[in-house]
Structure formats: structure tokens, C-alpha cells
Amino acid sequence: MAIVAAKADGLVWSITATGNVWAKFGTGTPVAVEGEGHLILAGQTRDFTVTDAGETIALKDAV
């Protein structure tokens, strides 16, 4: 699943995980991969600053 930010100025990705997930940010089509990017544990809320207009995020269940 990928979600696109409209612009970077002052935007923040806020992710609340209901299960453990890997998050990967980038332009184009990032791919979330086990062991790379950011691990967000179940029950955590993490905020990440949007760094580029058109930045996207990919999420993958962590096993």
C-alpha cells in the first residue's frame, strides 16, 4: 500500500501500528522490506517529517 503526500511543507506522517510493521519512505514507489527502513511496534505511534513533495510510504507486516 502506498500513500502520497501532497507537499512537504509542515506535513508529518503519523503512524499508529496495530501490529508490528516496517515503514519505508521515498519518492516514486518505495518497497517496505523486512529489516530495512523503520520498524514500528504494535501499539506505538511514530511521527516522521515529510521531506519531499510527492513522498510516498510503503508498509509491510513485520514477522
Protein Blocks (a to p, Z undefined) as FASTA:
>chain_A
ZZddfbfnhpacddddfbdcdddddehjadddehiajdddehiacddddfbghiacdddd
dZZ
